[in-house]
Amino acid sequence: MFGDNNPTKREEVKAKLRSNHWTKNGKWSKEEIYKKLSAWQKNKSYEEKYGKERAIKMKENLSKTMKGKKGKRHTKKSIEKIRKHKIGKNNPNYGGKCHARKRIRYKNIMFRSSWEVTVAKWLDKKKYIWKYEPKRFYFKDCTYLPNFYVEELDSYIEVKGWWDEISKKKIELFKKYHPNKNLIIIDKSNINEYK
């Protein structure tokens, strides 16, 4: 893991390891040592970890290595290709909660977008009783979780800001396998009606 830069070769680290709590029954456990060293190194600068001179050399080497290199830019096509490998049961989040980055709190519920909050406020203004993400629908290679269910309308509502192939497929599957359920789609073409 560390090669020649292994911190366990430094005398102060060796002393800590020999002293007590980093060992199991007096013997060194590699997993425990690496775990403790990782925790010890966390949130420390190169200078704190390796000393000033060595930190300067490491930064110079890293700078030379990275010079002129750019991160890979994905196109919509390459993103779709990557996503296809993580569809359905191959996806580690299959059947679980969605992990969206942006969350907005309204009525003690964490929404994934401002548009969802807009629709929730509109439903409240109309005095409809609604539930947020009440039921997940399972299909062969994916799952679908509508944003709202409105009891008075006996309808599900989907708020969509960006349509990709997977989103379109989920809507098609929902309509195909649940034709008796109403689905209202709110996207950029009609979001202003709910403001």
C-alpha positions as CSV (number, residue, x, y, z in Angstrom):
1,M,0.0,0.0,0.0
2,F,2.7,2.5,1.0
3,G,5.8,1.0,-0.7
4,D,9.0,2.9,0.3
5,N,7.0,5.7,1.9
6,N,5.5,3.3,4.5
7,P,4.9,5.3,7.7
8,T,5.4,2.2,9.8
9,K,9.1,2.4,9.0
10,R,9.4,5.7,10.8
11,E,10.6,5.4,14.5
12,E,7.8,7.5,16.1
13,V,5.2,5.4,14.4
14,K,7.0,2.2,15.3
15,A,7.0,3.3,18.9
16,K,3.3,4.0,18.9
17,L,2.6,0.6,17.3
18,R,4.7,-1.2,19.8
19,S,3.2,0.7,22.7
20,N,-0.3,-0.7,22.9
21,H,-3.7,-0.2,21.3
22,W,-2.7,-0.5,17.7
23,T,-1.9,-4.2,18.1
24,K,-4.0,-7.3,18.6
25,N,-2.8,-9.6,21.3
26,G,0.7,-8.2,21.0
27,K,0.8,-9.0,17.3
28,W,0.4,-6.5,14.5
29,S,-2.7,-6.8,12.4
30,K,-2.2,-5.2,8.9
31,E,-5.8,-4.2,8.6
32,E,-5.8,-2.5,11.9
33,I,-2.6,-0.7,11.3
34,Y,-3.8,0.6,7.9
35,K,-7.1,1.7,9.4
36,K,-5.3,3.6,12.2
37,L,-2.8,5.1,9.9
38,S,-5.5,6.2,7.6
39,A,-7.3,7.9,10.5
40,W,-4.0,9.4,11.6
41,Q,-3.4,10.9,8.1
42,K,-6.9,12.2,7.5
43,N,-7.2,16.0,7.2
44,K,-3.5,16.5,7.5
45,S,-1.4,18.4,5.0
46,Y,1.6,16.9,3.2
47,E,3.9,19.0,5.5
48,E,2.3,17.5,8.6
49,K,2.4,13.9,7.2
50,Y,5.9,13.9,5.6
51,G,7.8,16.9,6.7
52,K,8.4,20.2,4.7
53,E,11.3,19.0,2.4
54,R,9.6,15.8,1.4
55,A,6.2,17.5,0.9
56,I,7.8,20.0,-1.5
57,K,9.3,17.2,-3.6
58,M,6.0,15.3,-3.6
59,K,4.1,18.3,-4.8
60,E,6.6,19.0,-7.6
61,N,6.4,15.4,-8.7
62,L,2.6,15.5,-8.7
63,S,2.6,18.8,-10.6
64,K,4.9,17.3,-13.3
65,T,2.8,14.2,-13.6
66,M,-0.5,16.1,-14.0
67,K,0.8,18.9,-16.2
68,G,-1.2,19.1,-19.5
69,K,-3.6,16.4,-18.5
70,K,-7.4,17.0,-18.4
71,G,-10.1,14.9,-16.9
72,K,-12.2,12.9,-19.3
73,R,-15.2,14.8,-20.7
74,H,-18.3,12.6,-21.0
75,T,-20.8,13.1,-23.8
76,K,-24.5,12.4,-23.4
77,K,-23.9,9.2,-25.3
78,S,-21.0,8.0,-23.1
79,I,-23.1,8.8,-20.0
80,E,-25.9,6.7,-21.3
81,K,-23.5,3.8,-22.1
82,I,-22.1,4.0,-18.5
83,R,-25.6,4.1,-17.0
84,K,-26.8,1.0,-19.1
85,H,-24.3,-1.2,-17.1
86,K,-25.9,0.0,-13.8
87,I,-29.6,-0.6,-14.8
88,G,-31.9,-2.7,-12.7
89,K,-30.5,-5.2,-10.3
90,N,-26.9,-4.3,-11.4
91,N,-27.3,-0.9,-9.8
92,P,-26.2,-0.9,-6.1
93,N,-29.2,1.4,-5.3
94,Y,-31.8,-0.9,-6.9
95,G,-35.0,-0.7,-4.9
96,G,-33.4,1.7,-2.4
97,K,-33.7,5.4,-1.8
98,C,-32.5,7.9,-4.5
99,H,-29.4,9.8,-3.5
100,A,-29.9,13.2,-5.0
101,R,-27.4,16.0,-4.3
102,K,-29.7,18.9,-3.8
103,R,-32.4,18.7,-1.1
104,I,-34.9,21.4,-0.1
105,R,-37.0,21.1,3.0
106,Y,-40.7,21.9,3.0
107,K,-43.2,20.8,5.6
108,N,-40.5,18.7,7.2
109,I,-40.0,16.7,4.0
110,M,-36.7,16.7,2.0
111,F,-37.5,17.3,-1.7
112,R,-35.0,16.7,-4.5
113,S,-35.8,19.9,-6.4
114,S,-37.3,23.3,-6.2
115,W,-39.9,22.3,-8.8
116,E,-41.1,19.5,-6.5
117,V,-41.5,22.1,-3.7
118,T,-43.4,24.3,-6.1
119,V,-45.8,21.5,-6.9
120,A,-46.2,20.6,-3.2
121,K,-47.1,24.2,-2.4
122,W,-49.6,24.3,-5.3
123,L,-51.2,21.1,-4.0
124,D,-51.5,22.6,-0.5
125,K,-53.0,25.8,-2.0
126,K,-55.6,23.7,-3.7
127,K,-56.1,21.8,-0.4
128,Y,-55.4,18.4,-1.9
129,I,-54.1,15.6,0.3
130,W,-50.9,14.3,-1.1
131,K,-48.1,12.0,-0.3
132,Y,-44.5,12.4,-1.3
133,E,-42.9,9.3,-3.0
134,P,-45.4,6.9,-1.5
135,K,-44.9,3.8,-3.6
136,R,-42.1,2.3,-5.7
137,F,-43.0,0.3,-8.8
138,Y,-40.7,-2.6,-9.8
139,F,-40.0,-3.7,-13.3
140,K,-37.6,-6.2,-14.8
141,D,-34.6,-4.0,-15.1
142,C,-35.5,-0.9,-13.2
143,T,-37.7,0.7,-10.6
144,Y,-39.9,3.8,-10.7
145,L,-40.8,6.1,-7.8
146,P,-43.3,8.8,-8.7
147,N,-42.9,12.1,-6.8
148,F,-46.5,12.5,-5.5
149,Y,-49.8,10.7,-5.0
150,V,-52.9,12.8,-4.8
151,E,-55.8,11.0,-3.2
152,E,-58.6,13.3,-4.4
153,L,-57.4,13.0,-8.0
154,D,-56.4,9.3,-7.6
155,S,-53.3,10.2,-9.6
156,Y,-49.6,10.0,-9.4
157,I,-47.6,13.1,-10.3
158,E,-44.1,13.1,-11.8
159,V,-42.1,16.3,-11.7
160,K,-39.3,16.1,-14.3
161,G,-36.7,18.7,-14.9
162,W,-34.5,16.8,-17.3
163,W,-35.5,13.8,-19.5
164,D,-33.0,11.1,-20.3
165,E,-33.5,7.7,-22.0
166,I,-33.9,5.9,-18.6
167,S,-36.5,8.4,-17.4
168,K,-38.5,8.0,-20.6
169,K,-38.3,4.2,-20.3
170,K,-39.5,4.2,-16.7
171,I,-42.6,6.3,-17.7
172,E,-43.3,4.0,-20.6
173,L,-43.1,0.9,-18.4
174,F,-45.3,2.5,-15.8
175,K,-48.0,3.3,-18.4
176,K,-47.6,-0.2,-20.0
177,Y,-47.9,-2.2,-16.8
178,H,-50.2,0.1,-14.8
179,P,-52.7,1.4,-17.5
180,N,-55.4,1.9,-14.8
181,K,-53.3,4.3,-12.8
182,N,-53.3,8.0,-13.7
183,L,-50.0,9.8,-14.2
184,I,-49.7,13.5,-14.5
185,I,-46.3,14.7,-15.8
186,I,-45.1,18.2,-14.9
187,D,-42.0,19.4,-16.8
188,K,-40.5,22.6,-18.2
189,S,-43.4,22.8,-20.7
190,N,-46.0,23.2,-17.9
191,I,-44.3,24.0,-14.6
192,N,-45.3,27.7,-14.8
193,E,-49.0,26.6,-14.4
194,Y,-48.2,25.5,-10.9
195,K,-46.4,28.6,-9.6
